[in-house]
Amino acid sequence: NICYMIKRNNVLNANIMCRGPYGKLVWTHTPTGIDSTNTRYYRAPLAQRQDGFIYCAPYDLELLDPKTGAAVWTYVTPQIPSGVAVADDGSVVIAMSGTNAKLERVSPTGVVIWSITVAGGTSAENAPPVITSDGNLLVSYMVSGGTNSGLQLIRVADGVPLWNWLSGTGVVGTLSSPTITPDGRNEASIVSPT
């Protein structure tokens, strides 16, 4: 089956749809929460665990049953979600945007394991995170005020930052998810200067 999100112009909500063979609709799910401003960006709202369950985070974070689309649980996020990444143990890391933008790791049962602000609280917008081959988390971010961008490596187990790279004043561009090279060692990146 293929699951995807669709949001129509001038409609305040989005739907998650799952289609089976030959495009037959299997189920539809309307996520909790609402984008009352109709301006929310949807970067990477879906991620699938190894057991098939689907994390959905266009508004709040939900775990969806892959057979029915029903929400197993919902976690109300403190900020606007910008993307999710699934760790090996089935937990999920959710990146958010807003003042002192956060990253949170949530257990497979919907309990927050840790919560941090990216780049020591200077981040205003986080791109969808990526889990590296060694089990760490890589996230690119834009600094409050849009003065520059950066990249931070965080240990998934406990949320401890391992290193932070800042692009330098005036080097700002399009915020995108990091890319991991095939050898798994070279974390490549993030910002395209404009």
CYANA upper distance limits for C-alpha pairs under 8 A (distance plus 0.5 A):
  1 ASN  CA     18 CYS  CA      6.94
  1 ASN  CA     19 ARG  CA      5.99
  1 ASN  CA     20 GLY  CA      4.94
  1 ASN  CA     21 PRO  CA      7.41
  2 ILE  CA     18 CYS  CA      5.97
  2 ILE  CA     19 ARG  CA      5.79
  2 ILE  CA     20 GLY  CA      7.00
  3 CYS  CA     16 ILE  CA      7.38
  3 CYS  CA     17 MET  CA      5.97
  3 CYS  CA     18 CYS  CA      4.65
  3 CYS  CA     19 ARG  CA      6.89
  4 TYR  CA     16 ILE  CA      6.15
  4 TYR  CA     17 MET  CA      5.99
  4 TYR  CA     18 CYS  CA      7.05
  4 TYR  CA     46 LEU  CA      8.04
  5 MET  CA     14 ALA  CA      7.34
  5 MET  CA     15 ASN  CA      6.16
  5 MET  CA     16 ILE  CA      4.86
  5 MET  CA     17 MET  CA      6.65
  5 MET  CA     45 PRO  CA      8.39
  5 MET  CA     46 LEU  CA      8.48
  6 ILE  CA     14 ALA  CA      6.21
  6 ILE  CA     15 ASN  CA      5.98
  6 ILE  CA     16 ILE  CA      6.92
  6 ILE  CA     17 MET  CA      8.06
  7 LYS  CA     11 VAL  CA      7.64
  7 LYS  CA     13 ASN  CA      7.22
  7 LYS  CA     14 ALA  CA      4.94
  7 LYS  CA     15 ASN  CA      7.05
  8 ARG  CA     14 ALA  CA      7.72
 10 ASN  CA     38 ASN  CA      7.35
 11 VAL  CA     38 ASN  CA      7.65
 12 LEU  CA     34 ILE  CA      6.82
 12 LEU  CA     35 ASP  CA      6.03
 12 LEU  CA     36 SER  CA      6.63
 12 LEU  CA     37 THR  CA      8.15
 12 LEU  CA     38 ASN  CA      6.03
 13 ASN  CA     30 THR  CA      7.98
 13 ASN  CA     31 PRO  CA      8.36
 13 ASN  CA     34 ILE  CA      6.28
 13 ASN  CA     35 ASP  CA      6.94
 14 ALA  CA     30 THR  CA      6.89
 14 ALA  CA     31 PRO  CA      7.55
 14 ALA  CA     58 PRO  CA      8.46
 15 ASN  CA     28 THR  CA      7.11
 15 ASN  CA     29 HIS  CA      6.15
 15 ASN  CA     30 THR  CA      5.18
 15 ASN  CA     31 PRO  CA      7.17
 16 ILE  CA     28 THR  CA      6.17
 16 ILE  CA     29 HIS  CA      5.50
 16 ILE  CA     30 THR  CA      6.75
 16 ILE  CA     31 PRO  CA      7.89
 17 MET  CA     25 LEU  CA      7.87
 17 MET  CA     26 VAL  CA      8.24
 17 MET  CA     27 TRP  CA      6.48
 17 MET  CA     28 THR  CA      5.00
 17 MET  CA     29 HIS  CA      6.89
 18 CYS  CA     25 LEU  CA      6.61
 18 CYS  CA     26 VAL  CA      5.96
 18 CYS  CA     27 TRP  CA      5.88
 18 CYS  CA     28 THR  CA      6.90
 18 CYS  CA     69 GLY  CA      8.36
 19 ARG  CA     23 GLY  CA      5.76
 19 ARG  CA     24 LYS  CA      5.79
 19 ARG  CA     25 LEU  CA      4.94
 19 ARG  CA     26 VAL  CA      5.68
 19 ARG  CA     27 TRP  CA      7.73
 20 GLY  CA     24 LYS  CA      5.71
 20 GLY  CA     25 LEU  CA      6.85
 20 GLY  CA     26 VAL  CA      6.55
 26 VAL  CA     68 THR  CA      8.27
 27 TRP  CA     68 THR  CA      6.66
 27 TRP  CA     69 GLY  CA      6.46
 28 THR  CA     69 GLY  CA      6.94
 29 HIS  CA     69 GLY  CA      6.17
 29 HIS  CA     70 ALA  CA      7.38
 31 PRO  CA     56 CYS  CA      8.21
 31 PRO  CA     58 PRO  CA      7.89
 31 PRO  CA     59 TYR  CA      7.62
 31 PRO  CA     60 ASP  CA      8.16
 31 PRO  CA     62 GLU  CA      8.09
 32 THR  CA     59 TYR  CA      7.21
 32 THR  CA     60 ASP  CA      6.94
 32 THR  CA     74 THR  CA      8.42
 33 GLY  CA     59 TYR  CA      5.93
 33 GLY  CA     60 ASP  CA      6.79
 34 ILE  CA     59 TYR  CA      7.16
 35 ASP  CA     39 THR  CA      7.57
 35 ASP  CA     40 ARG  CA      6.91
 35 ASP  CA     59 TYR  CA      7.87
 41 TYR  CA     82 SER  CA      8.16
 42 TYR  CA     58 PRO  CA      6.81
 42 TYR  CA     82 SER  CA      7.32
 43 ARG  CA     82 SER  CA      6.41
 43 ARG  CA     83 GLY  CA      6.62
 43 ARG  CA    127 ALA  CA      8.40
 43 ARG  CA    128 PRO  CA      7.51
 44 ALA  CA     82 SER  CA      7.16
 44 ALA  CA     83 GLY  CA      5.08
 44 ALA  CA     84 VAL  CA      7.05
 44 ALA  CA    128 PRO  CA      6.79
 45 PRO  CA     55 TYR  CA      8.22
 45 PRO  CA     56 CYS  CA      5.92
 45 PRO  CA     57 ALA  CA      5.19
 45 PRO  CA     58 PRO  CA      5.65
 45 PRO  CA     81 PRO  CA      8.37
 45 PRO  CA     82 SER  CA      7.67
 45 PRO  CA     83 GLY  CA      5.89
 45 PRO  CA     84 VAL  CA      7.01
 46 LEU  CA     54 ILE  CA      7.22
 46 LEU  CA     55 TYR  CA      6.06
 46 LEU  CA     56 CYS  CA      5.23
 46 LEU  CA     57 ALA  CA      7.05
 46 LEU  CA     83 GLY  CA      8.26
 46 LEU  CA     84 VAL  CA      7.53
 47 ALA  CA     54 ILE  CA      6.23
 47 ALA  CA     55 TYR  CA      5.68
 47 ALA  CA     56 CYS  CA      7.35
 47 ALA  CA     84 VAL  CA      7.06
 47 ALA  CA     85 ALA  CA      7.04
 47 ALA  CA     86 VAL  CA      7.19
 48 GLN  CA     52 GLY  CA      6.41
 48 GLN  CA     53 PHE  CA      6.30
 48 GLN  CA     54 ILE  CA      4.91
 48 GLN  CA     55 TYR  CA      6.59
 48 GLN  CA     86 VAL  CA      7.71
 49 ARG  CA     53 PHE  CA      5.96
 49 ARG  CA     54 ILE  CA      6.73
 49 ARG  CA     55 TYR  CA      8.14
 49 ARG  CA     86 VAL  CA      6.91
 49 ARG  CA     90 GLY  CA      6.33
 50 GLN  CA     90 GLY  CA      7.73
 52 GLY  CA     65 ASP  CA      8.45
 52 GLY  CA     66 PRO  CA      6.52
 53 PHE  CA     63 LEU  CA      7.23
 53 PHE  CA     64 LEU  CA      6.32
 53 PHE  CA     65 ASP  CA      5.88
 53 PHE  CA     66 PRO  CA      5.73
 54 ILE  CA     63 LEU  CA      6.14
 54 ILE  CA     64 LEU  CA      5.50
 54 ILE  CA     65 ASP  CA      7.21
 54 ILE  CA     66 PRO  CA      6.88
 55 TYR  CA     61 LEU  CA      7.39
 55 TYR  CA     62 GLU  CA      6.24
 55 TYR  CA     63 LEU  CA      5.19
 55 TYR  CA     64 LEU  CA      6.77
 55 TYR  CA     84 VAL  CA      8.23
 55 TYR  CA     92 VAL  CA      8.24
 56 CYS  CA     60 ASP  CA      8.34
 56 CYS  CA     61 LEU  CA      6.23
 56 CYS  CA     62 GLU  CA      5.65
 56 CYS  CA     63 LEU  CA      6.79
 56 CYS  CA     64 LEU  CA      7.61
 57 ALA  CA     61 LEU  CA      4.91
 57 ALA  CA     62 GLU  CA      6.82
 57 ALA  CA     81 PRO  CA      6.76
 57 ALA  CA     82 SER  CA      8.44
 57 ALA  CA     83 GLY  CA      7.55
 57 ALA  CA     84 VAL  CA      7.83
 58 PRO  CA     81 PRO  CA      6.89
 58 PRO  CA     82 SER  CA      8.16
 59 TYR  CA     77 THR  CA      8.23
 59 TYR  CA     80 ILE  CA      7.16
 59 TYR  CA     81 PRO  CA      6.88
 60 ASP  CA     74 THR  CA      7.49
 60 ASP  CA     75 TYR  CA      6.58
 60 ASP  CA     76 VAL  CA      5.48
 60 ASP  CA     77 THR  CA      5.75
 60 ASP  CA     80 ILE  CA      8.41
 60 ASP  CA     81 PRO  CA      7.63
 61 LEU  CA     74 THR  CA      6.24
 61 LEU  CA     75 TYR  CA      5.59
 61 LEU  CA     76 VAL  CA      6.94
 61 LEU  CA     77 THR  CA      7.11
 62 GLU  CA     71 ALA  CA      6.69
 62 GLU  CA     72 VAL  CA      7.81
 62 GLU  CA     73 TRP  CA      6.25
 62 GLU  CA     74 THR  CA      4.89
 62 GLU  CA     75 TYR  CA      6.77
 63 LEU  CA     71 ALA  CA      6.12
 63 LEU  CA     72 VAL  CA      5.95
 63 LEU  CA     73 TRP  CA      6.13
 63 LEU  CA     74 THR  CA      7.18
 64 LEU  CA     69 GLY  CA      5.87
 64 LEU  CA     70 ALA  CA      5.99
 64 LEU  CA     71 ALA  CA      5.03
 64 LEU  CA     72 VAL  CA      6.19
 64 LEU  CA     73 TRP  CA      8.21
 65 ASP  CA     69 GLY  CA      5.55
 65 ASP  CA     70 ALA  CA      5.96
 65 ASP  CA     71 ALA  CA      6.88
 65 ASP  CA     72 VAL  CA      6.94
 73 TRP  CA    109 THR  CA      8.03
 73 TRP  CA    110 GLY  CA      7.08
 74 THR  CA    110 GLY  CA      7.53
 75 TYR  CA    110 GLY  CA      6.76
 75 TYR  CA    111 VAL  CA      8.48
 77 THR  CA     81 PRO  CA      7.79
 79 GLN  CA     96 MET  CA      6.20
 79 GLN  CA     97 SER  CA      6.64
 79 GLN  CA     98 GLY  CA      6.66
 79 GLN  CA    101 ALA  CA      8.03
 79 GLN  CA    102 LYS  CA      8.11
 80 ILE  CA     96 MET  CA      5.76
 80 ILE  CA     97 SER  CA      5.90
 80 ILE  CA     98 GLY  CA      7.31
 81 PRO  CA     94 ILE  CA      7.25
 81 PRO  CA     95 ALA  CA      6.35
 81 PRO  CA     96 MET  CA      4.73
 81 PRO  CA     97 SER  CA      6.92
 82 SER  CA     94 ILE  CA      7.98
 82 SER  CA     95 ALA  CA      5.95
 82 SER  CA     96 MET  CA      5.57
 82 SER  CA     97 SER  CA      6.95
 82 SER  CA    126 ASN  CA      7.17
 82 SER  CA    127 ALA  CA      6.61
 82 SER  CA    128 PRO  CA      6.22
 83 GLY  CA     94 ILE  CA      6.33
 83 GLY  CA     95 ALA  CA      5.82
 83 GLY  CA     96 MET  CA      7.67
 83 GLY  CA    127 ALA  CA      7.21
 83 GLY  CA    128 PRO  CA      4.51
 83 GLY  CA    129 PRO  CA      7.11
 84 VAL  CA     92 VAL  CA      7.04
 84 VAL  CA     93 VAL  CA      6.04
 84 VAL  CA     94 ILE  CA      4.94
 84 VAL  CA     95 ALA  CA      6.68
 84 VAL  CA    128 PRO  CA      6.41
 84 VAL  CA    129 PRO  CA      6.83
 85 ALA  CA     92 VAL  CA      6.13
 85 ALA  CA     93 VAL  CA      5.78
 85 ALA  CA     94 ILE  CA      7.16
 85 ALA  CA    128 PRO  CA      7.91
 85 ALA  CA    129 PRO  CA      6.41
 85 ALA  CA    130 VAL  CA      6.46
 85 ALA  CA    131 ILE  CA      7.06
 86 VAL  CA     90 GLY  CA      6.61
 86 VAL  CA     91 SER  CA      6.46
 86 VAL  CA     92 VAL  CA      4.95
 86 VAL  CA     93 VAL  CA      6.89
 86 VAL  CA    131 ILE  CA      7.96
 87 ALA  CA     91 SER  CA      5.94
 87 ALA  CA     92 VAL  CA      6.35
 87 ALA  CA     93 VAL  CA      7.88
 87 ALA  CA    131 ILE  CA      7.29
 87 ALA  CA    135 GLY  CA      7.93
 87 ALA  CA    156 VAL  CA      8.26
 88 ASP  CA    135 GLY  CA      8.21
 90 GLY  CA    107 SER  CA      7.81
 90 GLY  CA    108 PRO  CA      6.16
 91 SER  CA    105 ARG  CA      7.33
 91 SER  CA    106 VAL  CA      6.15
 91 SER  CA    107 SER  CA      4.97
 91 SER  CA    108 PRO  CA      5.32
 92 VAL  CA    105 ARG  CA      6.11
 92 VAL  CA    106 VAL  CA      5.84
 92 VAL  CA    107 SER  CA      7.11
 92 VAL  CA    108 PRO  CA      7.78
 93 VAL  CA    103 LEU  CA      7.22
 93 VAL  CA    104 GLU  CA      6.00
 93 VAL  CA    105 ARG  CA      4.77
 93 VAL  CA    106 VAL  CA      6.78
 93 VAL  CA    129 PRO  CA      8.07
 94 ILE  CA    103 LEU  CA      6.17
 94 ILE  CA    104 GLU  CA      5.88
 94 ILE  CA    105 ARG  CA      6.91
 94 ILE  CA    106 VAL  CA      8.25
 94 ILE  CA    128 PRO  CA      8.24
 94 ILE  CA    129 PRO  CA      8.07
 95 ALA  CA    101 ALA  CA      8.42
 95 ALA  CA    102 LYS  CA      6.77
 95 ALA  CA    103 LEU  CA      5.17
 95 ALA  CA    104 GLU  CA      7.29
 95 ALA  CA    126 ASN  CA      6.46
 95 ALA  CA    127 ALA  CA      7.35
 95 ALA  CA    128 PRO  CA      6.45
 95 ALA  CA    129 PRO  CA      6.99
 96 MET  CA    101 ALA  CA      6.22
 96 MET  CA    102 LYS  CA      5.88
 96 MET  CA    103 LEU  CA      6.69
 96 MET  CA    125 GLU  CA      7.41
 96 MET  CA    126 ASN  CA      6.44
 96 MET  CA    127 ALA  CA      8.49
 97 SER  CA    101 ALA  CA      5.27
 97 SER  CA    102 LYS  CA      7.36
 97 SER  CA    124 ALA  CA      6.25
 97 SER  CA    125 GLU  CA      4.77
 97 SER  CA    126 ASN  CA      6.11
 98 GLY  CA    102 LYS  CA      8.47
 98 GLY  CA    124 ALA  CA      5.62
 98 GLY  CA    125 GLU  CA      6.64
 99 THR  CA    123 SER  CA      7.78
 99 THR  CA    124 ALA  CA      5.77
 99 THR  CA    144 SER  CA      7.93
100 ASN  CA    117 THR  CA      6.30
100 ASN  CA    118 VAL  CA      7.71
100 ASN  CA    121 GLY  CA      5.03
100 ASN  CA    122 THR  CA      6.45
100 ASN  CA    123 SER  CA      6.01
100 ASN  CA    124 ALA  CA      6.25
101 ALA  CA    117 THR  CA      6.11
101 ALA  CA    118 VAL  CA      6.68
101 ALA  CA    121 GLY  CA      7.35
101 ALA  CA    122 THR  CA      8.33
101 ALA  CA    123 SER  CA      5.88
101 ALA  CA    124 ALA  CA      5.63
101 ALA  CA    125 GLU  CA      6.50
101 ALA  CA    126 ASN  CA      7.25
102 LYS  CA    115 SER  CA      7.28
102 LYS  CA    116 ILE  CA      6.03
102 LYS  CA    117 THR  CA      4.84
102 LYS  CA    118 VAL  CA      6.36
102 LYS  CA    126 ASN  CA      8.40
103 LEU  CA    115 SER  CA      6.33
103 LEU  CA    116 ILE  CA      6.00
103 LEU  CA    117 THR  CA      6.76
103 LEU  CA    118 VAL  CA      7.23
104 GLU  CA    112 VAL  CA      7.37
104 GLU  CA    113 ILE  CA      7.97
104 GLU  CA    114 TRP  CA      6.22
104 GLU  CA    115 SER  CA      4.84
104 GLU  CA    116 ILE  CA      6.99
105 ARG  CA    112 VAL  CA      6.44
105 ARG  CA    113 ILE  CA      5.94
105 ARG  CA    114 TRP  CA      5.93
105 ARG  CA    115 SER  CA      7.06
105 ARG  CA    156 VAL  CA      8.26
105 ARG  CA    159 GLY  CA      8.42
106 VAL  CA    110 GLY  CA      6.20
106 VAL  CA    111 VAL  CA      5.88
106 VAL  CA    112 VAL  CA      4.87
106 VAL  CA    113 ILE  CA      5.99
106 VAL  CA    114 TRP  CA      7.91
107 SER  CA    111 VAL  CA      5.68
107 SER  CA    112 VAL  CA      6.76
107 SER  CA    113 ILE  CA      6.83
113 ILE  CA    158 ASP  CA      8.50
114 TRP  CA    158 ASP  CA      7.21
114 TRP  CA    159 GLY  CA      6.82
115 SER  CA    159 GLY  CA      7.71
116 ILE  CA    159 GLY  CA      7.28
117 THR  CA    121 GLY  CA      5.52
117 THR  CA    123 SER  CA      7.96
118 VAL  CA    122 THR  CA      7.49
118 VAL  CA    123 SER  CA      6.19
118 VAL  CA    126 ASN  CA      8.43
118 VAL  CA    141 TYR  CA      8.30
118 VAL  CA    152 GLN  CA      8.11
119 ALA  CA    123 SER  CA      6.45
119 ALA  CA    152 GLN  CA      7.51
119 ALA  CA    164 ASN  CA      7.40
122 THR  CA    143 VAL  CA      6.03
122 THR  CA    144 SER  CA      6.41
123 SER  CA    141 TYR  CA      6.63
123 SER  CA    142 MET  CA      6.23
123 SER  CA    143 VAL  CA      4.92
123 SER  CA    144 SER  CA      6.06
124 ALA  CA    141 TYR  CA      7.90
124 ALA  CA    142 MET  CA      6.45
124 ALA  CA    143 VAL  CA      5.92
124 ALA  CA    144 SER  CA      5.10
124 ALA  CA    145 GLY  CA      8.23
125 GLU  CA    141 TYR  CA      6.08
125 GLU  CA    142 MET  CA      5.73
125 GLU  CA    143 VAL  CA      7.56
125 GLU  CA    144 SER  CA      8.14
126 ASN  CA    139 VAL  CA      7.36
126 ASN  CA    140 SER  CA      6.53
126 ASN  CA    141 TYR  CA      4.86
126 ASN  CA    142 MET  CA      7.05
126 ASN  CA    175 LEU  CA      8.45
127 ALA  CA    139 VAL  CA      6.86
127 ALA  CA    140 SER  CA      6.04
127 ALA  CA    141 TYR  CA      6.44
127 ALA  CA    175 LEU  CA      6.79
127 ALA  CA    176 SER  CA      6.09
127 ALA  CA    177 SER  CA      5.81
128 PRO  CA    139 VAL  CA      7.31
128 PRO  CA    140 SER  CA      8.33
128 PRO  CA    176 SER  CA      7.94
128 PRO  CA    177 SER  CA      5.85
129 PRO  CA    137 LEU  CA      7.14
129 PRO  CA    138 LEU  CA      6.21
129 PRO  CA    139 VAL  CA      5.13
129 PRO  CA    140 SER  CA      7.85
129 PRO  CA    177 SER  CA      6.77
129 PRO  CA    178 PRO  CA      7.75
130 VAL  CA    137 LEU  CA      6.21
130 VAL  CA    138 LEU  CA      5.73
130 VAL  CA    139 VAL  CA      7.02
130 VAL  CA    177 SER  CA      7.65
130 VAL  CA    178 PRO  CA      7.12
130 VAL  CA    179 THR  CA      8.24
131 ILE  CA    135 GLY  CA      6.44
131 ILE  CA    136 ASN  CA      6.16
131 ILE  CA    137 LEU  CA      5.09
131 ILE  CA    138 LEU  CA      6.80
132 THR  CA    136 ASN  CA      5.76
132 THR  CA    137 LEU  CA      6.46
132 THR  CA    138 LEU  CA      7.37
132 THR  CA    180 ILE  CA      7.53
132 THR  CA    184 GLY  CA      7.43
133 SER  CA    184 GLY  CA      6.03
133 SER  CA    185 ARG  CA      8.27
134 ASP  CA    184 GLY  CA      8.44
135 GLY  CA    155 ARG  CA      8.00
135 GLY  CA    156 VAL  CA      7.17
136 ASN  CA    153 LEU  CA      7.32
136 ASN  CA    154 ILE  CA      6.34
136 ASN  CA    155 ARG  CA      5.28
136 ASN  CA    156 VAL  CA      5.72
137 LEU  CA    153 LEU  CA      6.13
137 LEU  CA    154 ILE  CA      5.51
137 LEU  CA    155 ARG  CA      6.62
137 LEU  CA    156 VAL  CA      6.36
138 LEU  CA    151 LEU  CA      7.63
138 LEU  CA    152 GLN  CA      6.33
138 LEU  CA    153 LEU  CA      5.15
138 LEU  CA    154 ILE  CA      6.89
138 LEU  CA    178 PRO  CA      7.34
139 VAL  CA    151 LEU  CA      6.27
139 VAL  CA    152 GLN  CA      6.02
139 VAL  CA    153 LEU  CA      7.18
139 VAL  CA    177 SER  CA      7.41
139 VAL  CA    178 PRO  CA      7.05
140 SER  CA    149 SER  CA      7.93
140 SER  CA    150 GLY  CA      6.16
140 SER  CA    151 LEU  CA      4.83
140 SER  CA    152 GLN  CA      6.91
140 SER  CA    175 LEU  CA      7.62
140 SER  CA    176 SER  CA      7.47
140 SER  CA    177 SER  CA      6.83
140 SER  CA    178 PRO  CA      6.86
140 SER  CA    189 SER  CA      8.43
140 SER  CA    190 ILE  CA      6.53
140 SER  CA    191 VAL  CA      8.49
141 TYR  CA    149 SER  CA      6.17
141 TYR  CA    150 GLY  CA      5.85
141 TYR  CA    151 LEU  CA      6.72
141 TYR  CA    175 LEU  CA      7.34
142 MET  CA    146 GLY  CA      6.68
142 MET  CA    147 THR  CA      8.42
142 MET  CA    148 ASN  CA      6.70
142 MET  CA    149 SER  CA      4.83
142 MET  CA    150 GLY  CA      6.92
142 MET  CA    172 VAL  CA      8.30
142 MET  CA    175 LEU  CA      7.43
143 VAL  CA    147 THR  CA      6.74
143 VAL  CA    148 ASN  CA      6.14
143 VAL  CA    149 SER  CA      6.13
143 VAL  CA    150 GLY  CA      8.06
146 GLY  CA    172 VAL  CA      7.43
147 THR  CA    169 THR  CA      6.33
147 THR  CA    170 GLY  CA      6.06
147 THR  CA    171 VAL  CA      7.78
147 THR  CA    172 VAL  CA      7.06
148 ASN  CA    166 LEU  CA      7.81
148 ASN  CA    167 SER  CA      6.59
148 ASN  CA    168 GLY  CA      6.51
148 ASN  CA    169 THR  CA      5.82
148 ASN  CA    170 GLY  CA      6.13
148 ASN  CA    171 VAL  CA      5.71
148 ASN  CA    172 VAL  CA      5.30
149 SER  CA    166 LEU  CA      6.56
149 SER  CA    167 SER  CA      5.99
149 SER  CA    168 GLY  CA      8.03
149 SER  CA    171 VAL  CA      7.37
149 SER  CA    172 VAL  CA      6.23
149 SER  CA    173 GLY  CA      8.12
149 SER  CA    175 LEU  CA      8.47
149 SER  CA    191 VAL  CA      7.59
150 GLY  CA    164 ASN  CA      7.72
150 GLY  CA    165 TRP  CA      5.88
150 GLY  CA    166 LEU  CA      4.76
150 GLY  CA    167 SER  CA      6.00
150 GLY  CA    190 ILE  CA      8.35
150 GLY  CA    191 VAL  CA      8.47
151 LEU  CA    164 ASN  CA      6.38
151 LEU  CA    165 TRP  CA      5.67
151 LEU  CA    166 LEU  CA      7.10
151 LEU  CA    190 ILE  CA      7.76
152 GLN  CA    161 PRO  CA      7.60
152 GLN  CA    162 LEU  CA      8.09
152 GLN  CA    163 TRP  CA      6.33
152 GLN  CA    164 ASN  CA      4.84
152 GLN  CA    165 TRP  CA      6.73
153 LEU  CA    161 PRO  CA      6.47
153 LEU  CA    162 LEU  CA      5.96
153 LEU  CA    163 TRP  CA      5.92
153 LEU  CA    164 ASN  CA      6.95
154 ILE  CA    159 GLY  CA      6.36
154 ILE  CA    160 VAL  CA      6.10
154 ILE  CA    161 PRO  CA      4.72
154 ILE  CA    162 LEU  CA      5.87
154 ILE  CA    163 TRP  CA      7.81
155 ARG  CA    159 GLY  CA      5.75
155 ARG  CA    160 VAL  CA      5.81
155 ARG  CA    161 PRO  CA      6.74
155 ARG  CA    162 LEU  CA      7.12
156 VAL  CA    160 VAL  CA      8.18
167 SER  CA    171 VAL  CA      6.42
167 SER  CA    172 VAL  CA      8.27
171 VAL  CA    193 PRO  CA      6.63
172 VAL  CA    191 VAL  CA      7.51
172 VAL  CA    192 SER  CA      7.93
172 VAL  CA    193 PRO  CA      6.01
172 VAL  CA    194 THR  CA      7.18
173 GLY  CA    191 VAL  CA      5.88
173 GLY  CA    192 SER  CA      5.32
173 GLY  CA    193 PRO  CA      4.78
173 GLY  CA    194 THR  CA      5.54
174 THR  CA    191 VAL  CA      6.11
174 THR  CA    192 SER  CA      5.91
174 THR  CA    193 PRO  CA      7.52
174 THR  CA    194 THR  CA      7.91
175 LEU  CA    190 ILE  CA      7.02
175 LEU  CA    191 VAL  CA      6.19
175 LEU  CA    192 SER  CA      8.09
176 SER  CA    190 ILE  CA      6.08
176 SER  CA    191 VAL  CA      7.17
177 SER  CA    189 SER  CA      7.98
177 SER  CA    190 ILE  CA      6.73
178 PRO  CA    187 GLU  CA      7.69
178 PRO  CA    188 ALA  CA      6.77
178 PRO  CA    189 SER  CA      5.16
178 PRO  CA    190 ILE  CA      5.63
179 THR  CA    187 GLU  CA      6.82
179 THR  CA    188 ALA  CA      5.78
179 THR  CA    189 SER  CA      6.04
179 THR  CA    190 ILE  CA      8.00
180 ILE  CA    184 GLY  CA      6.57
180 ILE  CA    185 ARG  CA      8.16
180 ILE  CA    186 ASN  CA      6.86
180 ILE  CA    187 GLU  CA      5.35
180 ILE  CA    188 ALA  CA      6.33
180 ILE  CA    189 SER  CA      8.42
181 THR  CA    185 ARG  CA      7.48
181 THR  CA    186 ASN  CA      6.04
181 THR  CA    187 GLU  CA      6.81
181 THR  CA    188 ALA  CA      7.21
